Amino acid sequence: MNSNTFLTPHFSLLEMCESQTAKRYGIENVAPPEAVENLKRLCEATLEPLREALGLPVVITSGYRCQRLNAILTHSARRSQHLTGRAADFYIGQEPASRSSFQVSGHRERLIKAFRLILTEPSIDFDQLILYPNFIHVSYVSMVTNRHYIMTAQGNGKYRRGTRENALALN
């Protein structure tokens, strides 16, 4: 499978492996076959249904990470799901009002709407969902083993575990 391969209609292998940090440090961040399969499942079960429901671009900022890349990132866990292609960080882009049924003006508002949608849309499944100030982290393992952990980042590497009800009340 080459990097131009699309895993789903809106997500390519290239964007799921691309990293500005890897480029800056000269790291070749190439996903092995098992990580590619995990990325495909993540896109199919979580990211593509989110993109379809929103009608807005889901912009990947971090998908698969090799060990070397993961070690450089300051707040990444040693056992990060990014290492196996089971996680992605993203924000929600914008399209002109005429092309989208989901118009929310501010960056944070779009994140919160997407966060809520992941929790309420029956076609979207996840293992871990974390709302950060400027992006969302989501992971997917399998329909059988997903834990449905919901968290919000509090800063300084601290997280608050939440319930679905608390998460839906965020603004």
N, C-alpha and C positions, 0 to 999 in steps of 0.2 A: 504494500500500500504506500503510495507516495504522498508527500505533504499537501498536494493539491486535491486530494481525495476529500469529498464531502461525506461526513459521518451521518448527517441528516440534511434536509433541504437548506437550512440556514447556517449550519456550523461545519467548518472544514477542520481537518486534522492540523493544518498549518496554524490556524488561529488558536487551537487548543494547546499548541506547543510553543507558540511564539512568546518571547519574553524580552523586554527591553533590558532587564538586568543581565540576562544571558548574553545578549549582544554586547553590552558594555564590558563584560568580563571575558568575552571570547569563548563562551561555553556552548557546546553543541547540545542542545536540549531535544534529543530525539527519543520519542516514546517507543519502548519495545512492544512487540505484538500483543502481549497480555494487557498492557496499559492502553493500547489503542482500542482493544475490545471494551475495556472499562469506560473509556471516553465515549465510545459509541453508545453504550448503555446509559451513561449520564445524559448525553444529548437527547436520546430517545425518550427517556422517562421523565426528565426534568426540564432541560433547557429548551428543547423544541416545543413542547406543549406550552411553556411559559411564553415563548416568542409568539406563538399562534394566538394565545389568549390575549396578549397585550396589543398585538399589532404594531409593536415598536421593536427596534433592534435591541438585542441583548448583547452587550459589548464585553467580550471576555478580556480580562486583564491578567488572569493567571489560570492556567489549566494544569496540564501535566508539568511536573518539575523533576528533573534528574536529581540525584543525591547532592551533587556539587552545587547546583543552583539553589536547592532548598537550604543548604547549609549557609549560604551567603545572606539569605533573607532574614532579617532580624527577629521577627516574631513568628517564625514558622516552627512547627513542632517537628521533632525528630522522626515521628511516626505519622507525619502528615498524609492525609488521603490524596494529596496532590501527587505524591511519589508513585502511586499506583494508578493514576488516571481516574480516580473516583471523585475528584473535587474540582470546582472551578470558582473563581472570583469574578464578579461582573458588575457592571452598572447598566442602567437603562438609557439608551440613546433617544433621540428625538427624530420625528419625521414631520413633514408638513401636516397641518390639521386635516386637510382633505384626504390624506392617505391613512390616517390612524383614527380608530374609534376610541382611543385611550389617551386623551389629551390632559396632561398635568404639566404645569409650567416648570416647576423647580426640580432640580436634581434630587434633593432629599425626598420630595413628595413622590417622585417616580419610584425611588427605592422602596419607600414604605408601601406604596400601592402594589409593587411587584412582590414584596415580602408577604403581604396579606393574600395576594392571589395564589402564591405557592401553597399557602395554608388552606385555602378554600376551594381551589379548582380540583375536582375529582380526578382529572387526567394527569395531574402533576404529583409525583412521588419524590421523597427525599429521605436521606439518612440524617443529615445534619444541616441546619439552617441557621446562619449567624448574620445579623444585621450590624454592619459597621457604619460609622458616620458617612463614608463615601462609597461604599460598595456592599455587595452581598456575597457571602460565601455559602455555597451549597454543595452537598455531596450526595452520592447515590451508591448503594452497594447492591441490593437486590430487594425485590418485593417482600421476600421472606425475612430478611435480616435487617431491614432499615429500622433504625431506632427512633426516628422522628424527634431528634433533639432540636429544641428551639432555644436560641440564645441571642443576647444582644451584647456587643462589645462595650465595655465600660471605660476603656483606655488603660494604659500601662499594663497590657497583657492580662487584664481581668475581664471575666465574662459573667453575665447574670443569666442563669438558666431560667427559662420562662415556660409558661403554659400557652397553649393555643389561644386561650381567651385573653391573656395579658398581651400577647403579640398582636392580636387583632385590634386591641385598644390603643396601640401606639399611634402617635401623631408627630 
